[in-house]
């Protein structure tokens, strides 16, 4: 499976009901797009593990500002 940021965004939108489909963009600051909290961080971490078999952690999310930043971390750790 080739990684695609637009597929990644769709998966995020599917996980978080409060995100209106089409609003999230690669350069969106994800913490500002909806009510970001530690539970949502865990949901995102679990989704990445399930969908991409990539482990990210809270520190990775803390260092990331945009959706693209998180996606770049996944890209560097992804192995088919």
PDB file with SEQRES, HELIX, SHEET and CRYST1 records, atoms N, CA, C and O in Angstrom:
SEQRES   1 A   80  UNK UNK UNK UNK UNK UNK UNK UNK UNK UNK UNK UNK UNK          
SEQRES   2 A   80  UNK UNK UNK UNK UNK UNK UNK UNK UNK UNK UNK UNK UNK          
SEQRES   3 A   80  UNK UNK UNK UNK UNK UNK UNK UNK UNK UNK UNK UNK UNK          
SEQRES   4 A   80  UNK UNK UNK UNK UNK UNK UNK UNK UNK UNK UNK UNK UNK          
SEQRES   5 A   80  UNK UNK UNK UNK UNK UNK UNK UNK UNK UNK UNK UNK UNK          
SEQRES   6 A   80  UNK UNK UNK UNK UNK UNK UNK UNK UNK UNK UNK UNK UNK          
SEQRES   7 A   80  UNK UNK                                                      
HELIX    1 AA1 UNK A    5  UNK A   15  1                                  11    
HELIX    2 AA2 UNK A   30  UNK A   33  1                                   4    
HELIX    3 AA3 UNK A   38  UNK A   52  1                                  15    
HELIX    4 AA4 UNK A   58  UNK A   63  1                                   6    
HELIX    5 AA5 UNK A   67  UNK A   77  1                                  11    
CRYST1    1.000    1.000    1.000  90.00  90.00  90.00 P 1           1          
ATOM      1  N   UNK A   1       0.852  -1.190   0.000  1.00  0.00           N  
ATOM      2  CA  UNK A   1       0.000   0.000   0.000  1.00  0.00           C  
ATOM      3  C   UNK A   1       0.892   1.246   0.000  1.00  0.00           C  
ATOM      4  O   UNK A   1       1.701   1.438   0.907  1.00  0.00           O  
ATOM      5  N   UNK A   2       0.740   2.064  -0.998  1.00  0.00           N  
ATOM      6  CA  UNK A   2       1.476   3.323  -1.047  1.00  0.00           C  
ATOM      7  C   UNK A   2       0.816   4.320  -0.098  1.00  0.00           C  
ATOM      8  O   UNK A   2      -0.409   4.385   0.004  1.00  0.00           O  
ATOM      9  N   UNK A   3       1.636   5.079   0.581  1.00  0.00           N  
ATOM     10  CA  UNK A   3       1.101   6.076   1.505  1.00  0.00           C  
ATOM     11  C   UNK A   3       0.643   7.304   0.729  1.00  0.00           C  
ATOM     12  O   UNK A   3       1.298   7.742  -0.217  1.00  0.00           O  
ATOM     13  N   UNK A   4      -0.479   7.841   1.142  1.00  0.00           N  
ATOM     14  CA  UNK A   4      -1.066   8.999   0.492  1.00  0.00           C  
ATOM     15  C   UNK A   4      -1.654   9.890   1.578  1.00  0.00           C  
ATOM     16  O   UNK A   4      -2.465   9.438   2.387  1.00  0.00           O  
ATOM     17  N   UNK A   5      -1.249  11.145   1.595  1.00  0.00           N  
ATOM     18  CA  UNK A   5      -1.702  12.047   2.667  1.00  0.00           C  
ATOM     19  C   UNK A   5      -3.215  12.266   2.623  1.00  0.00           C  
ATOM     20  O   UNK A   5      -3.840  12.470   3.664  1.00  0.00           O  
ATOM     21  N   UNK A   6      -3.802  12.227   1.434  1.00  0.00           N  
ATOM     22  CA  UNK A   6      -5.247  12.444   1.342  1.00  0.00           C  
ATOM     23  C   UNK A   6      -6.021  11.252   1.926  1.00  0.00           C  
ATOM     24  O   UNK A   6      -7.077  11.430   2.534  1.00  0.00           O  
ATOM     25  N   UNK A   7      -5.488  10.041   1.737  1.00  0.00           N  
ATOM     26  CA  UNK A   7      -6.087   8.868   2.389  1.00  0.00           C  
ATOM     27  C   UNK A   7      -5.949   8.971   3.903  1.00  0.00           C  
ATOM     28  O   UNK A   7      -6.868   8.622   4.643  1.00  0.00           O  
ATOM     29  N   UNK A   8      -4.792   9.454   4.356  1.00  0.00           N  
ATOM     30  CA  UNK A   8      -4.545   9.639   5.784  1.00  0.00           C  
ATOM     31  C   UNK A   8      -5.571  10.616   6.370  1.00  0.00           C  
ATOM     32  O   UNK A   8      -6.134  10.369   7.436  1.00  0.00           O  
ATOM     33  N   UNK A   9      -5.802  11.711   5.672  1.00  0.00           N  
ATOM     34  CA  UNK A   9      -6.775  12.709   6.127  1.00  0.00           C  
ATOM     35  C   UNK A   9      -8.176  12.095   6.195  1.00  0.00           C  
ATOM     36  O   UNK A   9      -8.907  12.334   7.156  1.00  0.00           O  
ATOM     37  N   UNK A  10      -8.554  11.310   5.187  1.00  0.00           N  
ATOM     38  CA  UNK A  10      -9.870  10.664   5.205  1.00  0.00           C  
ATOM     39  C   UNK A  10     -10.007   9.729   6.402  1.00  0.00           C  
ATOM     40  O   UNK A  10     -11.068   9.659   7.020  1.00  0.00           O  
ATOM     41  N   UNK A  11      -8.948   9.021   6.723  1.00  0.00           N  
ATOM     42  CA  UNK A  11      -8.982   8.115   7.879  1.00  0.00           C  
ATOM     43  C   UNK A  11      -9.146   8.904   9.177  1.00  0.00           C  
ATOM     44  O   UNK A  11      -9.870   8.476  10.076  1.00  0.00           O  
ATOM     45  N   UNK A  12      -8.484  10.044   9.277  1.00  0.00           N  
ATOM     46  CA  UNK A  12      -8.636  10.899  10.462  1.00  0.00           C  
ATOM     47  C   UNK A  12     -10.083  11.384  10.554  1.00  0.00           C  
ATOM     48  O   UNK A  12     -10.696  11.331  11.621  1.00  0.00           O  
ATOM     49  N   UNK A  13     -10.620  11.853   9.432  1.00  0.00           N  
ATOM     50  CA  UNK A  13     -11.999  12.356   9.430  1.00  0.00           C  
ATOM     51  C   UNK A  13     -12.990  11.254   9.797  1.00  0.00           C  
ATOM     52  O   UNK A  13     -14.007  11.521  10.438  1.00  0.00           O  
ATOM     53  N   UNK A  14     -12.699  10.022   9.393  1.00  0.00           N  
ATOM     54  CA  UNK A  14     -13.566   8.891   9.756  1.00  0.00           C  
ATOM     55  C   UNK A  14     -13.517   8.602  11.256  1.00  0.00           C  
ATOM     56  O   UNK A  14     -14.523   8.209  11.847  1.00  0.00           O  
ATOM     57  N   UNK A  15     -12.356   8.795  11.868  1.00  0.00           N  
ATOM     58  CA  UNK A  15     -12.181   8.508  13.296  1.00  0.00           C  
ATOM     59  C   UNK A  15     -12.839   9.549  14.195  1.00  0.00           C  
ATOM     60  O   UNK A  15     -13.326   9.218  15.275  1.00  0.00           O  
ATOM     61  N   UNK A  16     -12.855  10.792  13.758  1.00  0.00           N  
ATOM     62  CA  UNK A  16     -13.315  11.887  14.615  1.00  0.00           C  
ATOM     63  C   UNK A  16     -14.589  12.496  14.044  1.00  0.00           C  
ATOM     64  O   UNK A  16     -14.561  13.232  13.058  1.00  0.00           O  
ATOM     65  N   UNK A  17     -15.701  12.172  14.685  1.00  0.00           N  
ATOM     66  CA  UNK A  17     -17.006  12.626  14.214  1.00  0.00           C  
ATOM     67  C   UNK A  17     -17.128  14.146  14.162  1.00  0.00           C  
ATOM     68  O   UNK A  17     -17.872  14.677  13.337  1.00  0.00           O  
ATOM     69  N   UNK A  18     -16.407  14.852  15.032  1.00  0.00           N  
ATOM     70  CA  UNK A  18     -16.541  16.302  15.085  1.00  0.00           C  
ATOM     71  C   UNK A  18     -15.830  17.006  13.929  1.00  0.00           C  
ATOM     72  O   UNK A  18     -15.980  18.215  13.756  1.00  0.00           O  
ATOM     73  N   UNK A  19     -15.061  16.260  13.138  1.00  0.00           N  
ATOM     74  CA  UNK A  19     -14.407  16.829  11.964  1.00  0.00           C  
ATOM     75  C   UNK A  19     -15.339  16.762  10.763  1.00  0.00           C  
ATOM     76  O   UNK A  19     -15.807  15.689  10.381  1.00  0.00           O  
ATOM     77  N   UNK A  20     -15.596  17.899  10.185  1.00  0.00           N  
ATOM     78  CA  UNK A  20     -16.433  17.947   8.979  1.00  0.00           C  
ATOM     79  C   UNK A  20     -15.603  17.486   7.789  1.00  0.00           C  
ATOM     80  O   UNK A  20     -14.533  18.038   7.532  1.00  0.00           O  
ATOM     81  N   UNK A  21     -16.082  16.478   7.059  1.00  0.00           N  
ATOM     82  CA  UNK A  21     -15.317  15.977   5.908  1.00  0.00           C  
ATOM     83  C   UNK A  21     -14.960  17.094   4.936  1.00  0.00           C  
ATOM     84  O   UNK A  21     -15.796  17.926   4.585  1.00  0.00           O  
ATOM     85  N   UNK A  22     -13.705  17.093   4.509  1.00  0.00           N  
ATOM     86  CA  UNK A  22     -13.234  18.095   3.561  1.00  0.00           C  
ATOM     87  C   UNK A  22     -12.596  19.314   4.195  1.00  0.00           C  
ATOM     88  O   UNK A  22     -11.955  20.100   3.497  1.00  0.00           O  
ATOM     89  N   UNK A  23     -12.751  19.493   5.486  1.00  0.00           N  
ATOM     90  CA  UNK A  23     -12.186  20.670   6.164  1.00  0.00           C  
ATOM     91  C   UNK A  23     -10.706  20.496   6.495  1.00  0.00           C  
ATOM     92  O   UNK A  23      -9.945  21.463   6.473  1.00  0.00           O  
ATOM     93  N   UNK A  24     -10.302  19.271   6.800  1.00  0.00           N  
ATOM     94  CA  UNK A  24      -8.924  19.002   7.199  1.00  0.00           C  
ATOM     95  C   UNK A  24      -8.039  18.967   5.959  1.00  0.00           C  
ATOM     96  O   UNK A  24      -8.351  18.275   4.990  1.00  0.00           O  
ATOM     97  N   UNK A  25      -6.948  19.705   5.986  1.00  0.00           N  
ATOM     98  CA  UNK A  25      -6.001  19.787   4.868  1.00  0.00           C  
ATOM     99  C   UNK A  25      -4.606  19.390   5.371  1.00  0.00           C  
ATOM    100  O   UNK A  25      -4.375  19.353   6.580  1.00  0.00           O  
ATOM    101  N   UNK A  26      -3.680  19.093   4.458  1.00  0.00           N  
ATOM    102  CA  UNK A  26      -2.336  18.704   4.889  1.00  0.00           C  
ATOM    103  C   UNK A  26      -1.662  19.733   5.814  1.00  0.00           C  
ATOM    104  O   UNK A  26      -0.924  19.359   6.726  1.00  0.00           O  
ATOM    105  N   UNK A  27      -1.915  21.013   5.577  1.00  0.00           N  
ATOM    106  CA  UNK A  27      -1.275  22.042   6.393  1.00  0.00           C  
ATOM    107  C   UNK A  27      -2.141  22.539   7.542  1.00  0.00           C  
ATOM    108  O   UNK A  27      -1.816  23.541   8.179  1.00  0.00           O  
ATOM    109  N   UNK A  28      -3.247  21.840   7.809  1.00  0.00           N  
ATOM    110  CA  UNK A  28      -4.105  22.196   8.949  1.00  0.00           C  
ATOM    111  C   UNK A  28      -3.381  21.889  10.254  1.00  0.00           C  
ATOM    112  O   UNK A  28      -2.734  20.852  10.396  1.00  0.00           O  
ATOM    113  N   UNK A  29      -3.503  22.811  11.201  1.00  0.00           N  
ATOM    114  CA  UNK A  29      -2.991  22.575  12.549  1.00  0.00           C  
ATOM    115  C   UNK A  29      -4.050  21.718  13.243  1.00  0.00           C  
ATOM    116  O   UNK A  29      -5.097  22.213  13.659  1.00  0.00           O  
ATOM    117  N   UNK A  30      -3.753  20.423  13.357  1.00  0.00           N  
ATOM    118  CA  UNK A  30      -4.795  19.477  13.761  1.00  0.00           C  
ATOM    119  C   UNK A  30      -5.361  19.766  15.138  1.00  0.00           C  
ATOM    120  O   UNK A  30      -6.535  19.488  15.380  1.00  0.00           O  
ATOM    121  N   UNK A  31      -4.572  20.311  16.047  1.00  0.00           N  
ATOM    122  CA  UNK A  31      -5.082  20.615  17.396  1.00  0.00           C  
ATOM    123  C   UNK A  31      -6.123  21.726  17.387  1.00  0.00           C  
ATOM    124  O   UNK A  31      -6.906  21.849  18.329  1.00  0.00           O  
ATOM    125  N   UNK A  32      -6.140  22.532  16.334  1.00  0.00           N  
ATOM    126  CA  UNK A  32      -7.094  23.632  16.240  1.00  0.00           C  
ATOM    127  C   UNK A  32      -8.354  23.261  15.471  1.00  0.00           C  
ATOM    128  O   UNK A  32      -9.311  24.034  15.437  1.00  0.00           O  
ATOM    129  N   UNK A  33      -8.359  22.093  14.857  1.00  0.00           N  
ATOM    130  CA  UNK A  33      -9.484  21.690  14.015  1.00  0.00           C  
ATOM    131  C   UNK A  33     -10.671  21.163  14.820  1.00  0.00           C  
ATOM    132  O   UNK A  33     -11.810  21.189  14.354  1.00  0.00           O  
ATOM    133  N   UNK A  34     -10.394  20.690  16.021  1.00  0.00           N  
ATOM    134  CA  UNK A  34     -11.466  20.192  16.888  1.00  0.00           C  
ATOM    135  C   UNK A  34     -10.940  20.185  18.312  1.00  0.00           C  
ATOM    136  O   UNK A  34      -9.793  20.561  18.554  1.00  0.00           O  
ATOM    137  N   UNK A  35     -11.758  19.766  19.242  1.00  0.00           N  
ATOM    138  CA  UNK A  35     -11.418  19.790  20.659  1.00  0.00           C  
ATOM    139  C   UNK A  35     -10.341  18.744  20.948  1.00  0.00           C  
ATOM    140  O   UNK A  35     -10.652  17.599  21.273  1.00  0.00           O  
ATOM    141  N   UNK A  36      -9.073  19.145  20.828  1.00  0.00           N  
ATOM    142  CA  UNK A  36      -7.951  18.224  20.981  1.00  0.00           C  
ATOM    143  C   UNK A  36      -7.696  17.945  22.459  1.00  0.00           C  
ATOM    144  O   UNK A  36      -7.619  18.872  23.265  1.00  0.00           O  
ATOM    145  N   UNK A  37      -7.566  16.674  22.812  1.00  0.00           N  
ATOM    146  CA  UNK A  37      -7.252  16.299  24.187  1.00  0.00           C  
ATOM    147  C   UNK A  37      -6.483  14.979  24.176  1.00  0.00           C  
ATOM    148  O   UNK A  37      -6.202  14.428  23.112  1.00  0.00           O  
ATOM    149  N   UNK A  38      -6.150  14.482  25.349  1.00  0.00           N  
ATOM    150  CA  UNK A  38      -5.332  13.268  25.435  1.00  0.00           C  
ATOM    151  C   UNK A  38      -6.066  12.038  24.897  1.00  0.00           C  
ATOM    152  O   UNK A  38      -5.435  11.132  24.353  1.00  0.00           O  
ATOM    153  N   UNK A  39      -7.367  12.001  25.043  1.00  0.00           N  
ATOM    154  CA  UNK A  39      -8.146  10.878  24.499  1.00  0.00           C  
ATOM    155  C   UNK A  39      -8.048  10.874  22.976  1.00  0.00           C  
ATOM    156  O   UNK A  39      -7.846   9.825  22.366  1.00  0.00           O  
ATOM    157  N   UNK A  40      -8.192  12.047  22.367  1.00  0.00           N  
ATOM    158  CA  UNK A  40      -8.085  12.132  20.913  1.00  0.00           C  
ATOM    159  C   UNK A  40      -6.681  11.759  20.442  1.00  0.00           C  
ATOM    160  O   UNK A  40      -6.522  11.160  19.379  1.00  0.00           O  
ATOM    161  N   UNK A  41      -5.665  12.109  21.226  1.00  0.00           N  
ATOM    162  CA  UNK A  41      -4.299  11.711  20.889  1.00  0.00           C  
ATOM    163  C   UNK A  41      -4.182  10.189  20.876  1.00  0.00           C  
ATOM    164  O   UNK A  41      -3.571   9.620  19.972  1.00  0.00           O  
ATOM    165  N   UNK A  42      -4.762   9.535  21.871  1.00  0.00           N  
ATOM    166  CA  UNK A  42      -4.720   8.070  21.927  1.00  0.00           C  
ATOM    167  C   UNK A  42      -5.482   7.441  20.766  1.00  0.00           C  
ATOM    168  O   UNK A  42      -5.061   6.418  20.226  1.00  0.00           O  
ATOM    169  N   UNK A  43      -6.598   8.046  20.382  1.00  0.00           N  
ATOM    170  CA  UNK A  43      -7.368   7.542  19.244  1.00  0.00           C  
ATOM    171  C   UNK A  43      -6.526   7.639  17.965  1.00  0.00           C  
ATOM    172  O   UNK A  43      -6.494   6.701  17.168  1.00  0.00           O  
ATOM    173  N   UNK A  44      -5.850   8.769  17.773  1.00  0.00           N  
ATOM    174  CA  UNK A  44      -5.012   8.949  16.587  1.00  0.00           C  
ATOM    175  C   UNK A  44      -3.843   7.961  16.591  1.00  0.00           C  
ATOM    176  O   UNK A  44      -3.529   7.370  15.557  1.00  0.00           O  
ATOM    177  N   UNK A  45      -3.208   7.782  17.730  1.00  0.00           N  
ATOM    178  CA  UNK A  45      -2.100   6.829  17.858  1.00  0.00           C  
ATOM    179  C   UNK A  45      -2.577   5.419  17.516  1.00  0.00           C  
ATOM    180  O   UNK A  45      -1.897   4.691  16.793  1.00  0.00           O  
ATOM    181  N   UNK A  46      -3.731   5.037  18.028  1.00  0.00           N  
ATOM    182  CA  UNK A  46      -4.280   3.700  17.761  1.00  0.00           C  
ATOM    183  C   UNK A  46      -4.653   3.539  16.290  1.00  0.00           C  
ATOM    184  O   UNK A  46      -4.418   2.481  15.706  1.00  0.00           O  
ATOM    185  N   UNK A  47      -5.227   4.569  15.689  1.00  0.00           N  
ATOM    186  CA  UNK A  47      -5.595   4.510  14.278  1.00  0.00           C  
ATOM    187  C   UNK A  47      -4.366   4.313  13.405  1.00  0.00           C  
ATOM    188  O   UNK A  47      -4.390   3.517  12.467  1.00  0.00           O  
ATOM    189  N   UNK A  48      -3.298   5.029  13.705  1.00  0.00           N  
ATOM    190  CA  UNK A  48      -2.058   4.903  12.931  1.00  0.00           C  
ATOM    191  C   UNK A  48      -1.492   3.489  13.063  1.00  0.00           C  
ATOM    192  O   UNK A  48      -1.029   2.911  12.080  1.00  0.00           O  
ATOM    193  N   UNK A  49      -1.528   2.943  14.258  1.00  0.00           N  
ATOM    194  CA  UNK A  49      -1.036   1.580  14.467  1.00  0.00           C  
ATOM    195  C   UNK A  49      -1.880   0.563  13.699  1.00  0.00           C  
ATOM    196  O   UNK A  49      -1.340  -0.340  13.060  1.00  0.00           O  
ATOM    197  N   UNK A  50      -3.188   0.710  13.764  1.00  0.00           N  
ATOM    198  CA  UNK A  50      -4.103  -0.222  13.107  1.00  0.00           C  
ATOM    199  C   UNK A  50      -4.028  -0.123  11.587  1.00  0.00           C  
ATOM    200  O   UNK A  50      -3.936  -1.139  10.898  1.00  0.00           O  
ATOM    201  N   UNK A  51      -4.067   1.081  11.072  1.00  0.00           N  
ATOM    202  CA  UNK A  51      -4.156   1.280   9.623  1.00  0.00           C  
ATOM    203  C   UNK A  51      -2.806   1.163   8.907  1.00  0.00           C  
ATOM    204  O   UNK A  51      -2.746   0.724   7.759  1.00  0.00           O  
ATOM    205  N   UNK A  52      -1.727   1.555   9.588  1.00  0.00           N  
ATOM    206  CA  UNK A  52      -0.420   1.609   8.923  1.00  0.00           C  
ATOM    207  C   UNK A  52       0.631   0.707   9.560  1.00  0.00           C  
ATOM    208  O   UNK A  52       1.738   0.573   9.039  1.00  0.00           O  
ATOM    209  N   UNK A  53       0.286   0.091  10.685  1.00  0.00           N  
ATOM    210  CA  UNK A  53       1.234  -0.718  11.446  1.00  0.00           C  
ATOM    211  C   UNK A  53       2.495   0.083  11.786  1.00  0.00           C  
ATOM    212  O   UNK A  53       3.616  -0.420  11.713  1.00  0.00           O  
ATOM    213  N   UNK A  54       2.272   1.327  12.156  1.00  0.00           N  
ATOM    214  CA  UNK A  54       3.341   2.253  12.538  1.00  0.00           C  
ATOM    215  C   UNK A  54       3.042   2.739  13.948  1.00  0.00           C  
ATOM    216  O   UNK A  54       1.908   3.090  14.275  1.00  0.00           O  
ATOM    217  N   UNK A  55       4.074   2.754  14.770  1.00  0.00           N  
ATOM    218  CA  UNK A  55       3.922   3.237  16.135  1.00  0.00           C  
ATOM    219  C   UNK A  55       4.365   4.694  16.218  1.00  0.00           C  
ATOM    220  O   UNK A  55       5.499   5.040  15.888  1.00  0.00           O  
ATOM    221  N   UNK A  56       3.439   5.533  16.667  1.00  0.00           N  
ATOM    222  CA  UNK A  56       3.768   6.909  17.011  1.00  0.00           C  
ATOM    223  C   UNK A  56       3.396   7.086  18.477  1.00  0.00           C  
ATOM    224  O   UNK A  56       2.639   6.290  19.033  1.00  0.00           O  
ATOM    225  N   UNK A  57       3.926   8.125  19.097  1.00  0.00           N  
ATOM    226  CA  UNK A  57       3.635   8.333  20.510  1.00  0.00           C  
ATOM    227  C   UNK A  57       3.262   9.793  20.770  1.00  0.00           C  
ATOM    228  O   UNK A  57       3.245  10.624  19.863  1.00  0.00           O  
ATOM    229  N   UNK A  58       2.971  10.069  22.013  1.00  0.00           N  
ATOM    230  CA  UNK A  58       2.544  11.418  22.396  1.00  0.00           C  
ATOM    231  C   UNK A  58       3.626  12.447  22.093  1.00  0.00           C  
ATOM    232  O   UNK A  58       3.319  13.580  21.722  1.00  0.00           O  
ATOM    233  N   UNK A  59       4.889  12.061  22.248  1.00  0.00           N  
ATOM    234  CA  UNK A  59       5.988  12.979  21.952  1.00  0.00           C  
ATOM    235  C   UNK A  59       6.007  13.340  20.462  1.00  0.00           C  
ATOM    236  O   UNK A  59       6.247  14.491  20.097  1.00  0.00           O  
ATOM    237  N   UNK A  60       5.750  12.345  19.610  1.00  0.00           N  
ATOM    238  CA  UNK A  60       5.670  12.616  18.169  1.00  0.00           C  
ATOM    239  C   UNK A  60       4.571  13.623  17.875  1.00  0.00           C  
ATOM    240  O   UNK A  60       4.761  14.539  17.075  1.00  0.00           O  
ATOM    241  N   UNK A  61       3.430  13.457  18.516  1.00  0.00           N  
ATOM    242  CA  UNK A  61       2.317  14.380  18.299  1.00  0.00           C  
ATOM    243  C   UNK A  61       2.619  15.764  18.849  1.00  0.00           C  
ATOM    244  O   UNK A  61       2.235  16.774  18.259  1.00  0.00           O  
ATOM    245  N   UNK A  62       3.304  15.803  19.975  1.00  0.00           N  
ATOM    246  CA  UNK A  62       3.648  17.093  20.573  1.00  0.00           C  
ATOM    247  C   UNK A  62       4.595  17.882  19.670  1.00  0.00           C  
ATOM    248  O   UNK A  62       4.523  19.109  19.609  1.00  0.00           O  
ATOM    249  N   UNK A  63       5.474  17.180  18.975  1.00  0.00           N  
ATOM    250  CA  UNK A  63       6.436  17.826  18.069  1.00  0.00           C  
ATOM    251  C   UNK A  63       5.803  18.203  16.732  1.00  0.00           C  
ATOM    252  O   UNK A  63       6.374  18.988  15.974  1.00  0.00           O  
ATOM    253  N   UNK A  64       4.638  17.654  16.442  1.00  0.00           N  
ATOM    254  CA  UNK A  64       3.966  17.899  15.170  1.00  0.00           C  
ATOM    255  C   UNK A  64       2.980  19.046  15.309  1.00  0.00           C  
ATOM    256  O   UNK A  64       2.264  19.167  16.303  1.00  0.00           O  
ATOM    257  N   UNK A  65       2.967  19.876  14.287  1.00  0.00           N  
ATOM    258  CA  UNK A  65       2.029  20.988  14.284  1.00  0.00           C  
ATOM    259  C   UNK A  65       0.882  20.715  13.310  1.00  0.00           C  
ATOM    260  O   UNK A  65      -0.287  20.929  13.633  1.00  0.00           O  
ATOM    261  N   UNK A  66       1.235  20.241  12.117  1.00  0.00           N  
ATOM    262  CA  UNK A  66       0.229  20.050  11.080  1.00  0.00           C  
ATOM    263  C   UNK A  66      -0.018  18.562  10.811  1.00  0.00           C  
ATOM    264  O   UNK A  66       0.724  17.693  11.270  1.00  0.00           O  
ATOM    265  N   UNK A  67      -1.068  18.307  10.066  1.00  0.00           N  
ATOM    266  CA  UNK A  67      -1.363  16.938   9.635  1.00  0.00           C  
ATOM    267  C   UNK A  67      -0.183  16.403   8.826  1.00  0.00           C  
ATOM    268  O   UNK A  67       0.182  15.235   8.962  1.00  0.00           O  
ATOM    269  N   UNK A  68       0.409  17.242   7.995  1.00  0.00           N  
ATOM    270  CA  UNK A  68       1.567  16.845   7.189  1.00  0.00           C  
ATOM    271  C   UNK A  68       2.736  16.412   8.074  1.00  0.00           C  
ATOM    272  O   UNK A  68       3.449  15.466   7.736  1.00  0.00           O  
ATOM    273  N   UNK A  69       2.939  17.088   9.195  1.00  0.00           N  
ATOM    274  CA  UNK A  69       4.027  16.719  10.121  1.00  0.00           C  
ATOM    275  C   UNK A  69       3.830  15.295  10.638  1.00  0.00           C  
ATOM    276  O   UNK A  69       4.782  14.515  10.679  1.00  0.00           O  
ATOM    277  N   UNK A  70       2.620  14.954  11.027  1.00  0.00           N  
ATOM    278  CA  UNK A  70       2.327  13.602  11.520  1.00  0.00           C  
ATOM    279  C   UNK A  70       2.514  12.599  10.393  1.00  0.00           C  
ATOM    280  O   UNK A  70       3.085  11.528  10.598  1.00  0.00           O  
ATOM    281  N   UNK A  71       2.038  12.941   9.209  1.00  0.00           N  
ATOM    282  CA  UNK A  71       2.150  12.049   8.060  1.00  0.00           C  
ATOM    283  C   UNK A  71       3.622  11.770   7.733  1.00  0.00           C  
ATOM    284  O   UNK A  71       3.974  10.638   7.403  1.00  0.00           O  
ATOM    285  N   UNK A  72       4.477  12.782   7.821  1.00  0.00           N  
ATOM    286  CA  UNK A  72       5.915  12.591   7.536  1.00  0.00           C  
ATOM    287  C   UNK A  72       6.537  11.599   8.516  1.00  0.00           C  
ATOM    288  O   UNK A  72       7.386  10.797   8.128  1.00  0.00           O  
ATOM    289  N   UNK A  73       6.126  11.645   9.770  1.00  0.00           N  
ATOM    290  CA  UNK A  73       6.621  10.678  10.759  1.00  0.00           C  
ATOM    291  C   UNK A  73       6.202   9.269  10.354  1.00  0.00           C  
ATOM    292  O   UNK A  73       7.001   8.334  10.408  1.00  0.00           O  
ATOM    293  N   UNK A  74       4.946   9.127   9.950  1.00  0.00           N  
ATOM    294  CA  UNK A  74       4.449   7.817   9.520  1.00  0.00           C  
ATOM    295  C   UNK A  74       5.243   7.330   8.309  1.00  0.00           C  
ATOM    296  O   UNK A  74       5.630   6.164   8.244  1.00  0.00           O  
ATOM    297  N   UNK A  75       5.482   8.220   7.359  1.00  0.00           N  
ATOM    298  CA  UNK A  75       6.241   7.843   6.158  1.00  0.00           C  
ATOM    299  C   UNK A  75       7.623   7.301   6.500  1.00  0.00           C  
ATOM    300  O   UNK A  75       8.082   6.333   5.893  1.00  0.00           O  
ATOM    301  N   UNK A  76       8.284   7.919   7.467  1.00  0.00           N  
ATOM    302  CA  UNK A  76       9.647   7.491   7.794  1.00  0.00           C  
ATOM    303  C   UNK A  76       9.670   6.135   8.496  1.00  0.00           C  
ATOM    304  O   UNK A  76      10.689   5.444   8.483  1.00  0.00           O  
ATOM    305  N   UNK A  77       8.552   5.757   9.106  1.00  0.00           N  
ATOM    306  CA  UNK A  77       8.505   4.496   9.869  1.00  0.00           C  
ATOM    307  C   UNK A  77       7.735   3.381   9.163  1.00  0.00           C  
ATOM    308  O   UNK A  77       7.698   2.247   9.640  1.00  0.00           O  
ATOM    309  N   UNK A  78       7.130   3.702   8.043  1.00  0.00           N  
ATOM    310  CA  UNK A  78       6.274   2.744   7.346  1.00  0.00           C  
ATOM    311  C   UNK A  78       7.101   1.768   6.526  1.00  0.00           C  
ATOM    312  O   UNK A  78       8.004   2.166   5.789  1.00  0.00           O  
ATOM    313  N   UNK A  79       6.783   0.484   6.662  1.00  0.00           N  
ATOM    314  CA  UNK A  79       7.407  -0.566   5.861  1.00  0.00           C  
ATOM    315  C   UNK A  79       6.307  -1.467   5.351  1.00  0.00           C  
ATOM    316  O   UNK A  79       5.489  -1.966   6.124  1.00  0.00           O  
ATOM    317  N   UNK A  80       6.290  -1.677   4.029  1.00  0.00           N  
ATOM    318  CA  UNK A  80       5.251  -2.560   3.458  1.00  0.00           C  
ATOM    319  C   UNK A  80       5.513  -3.994   3.810  1.00  0.00           C  
ATOM    320  O   UNK A  80       4.748  -4.875   3.419  1.00  0.00           O  
TER     321      UNK A  80                                                      
END                                                                             
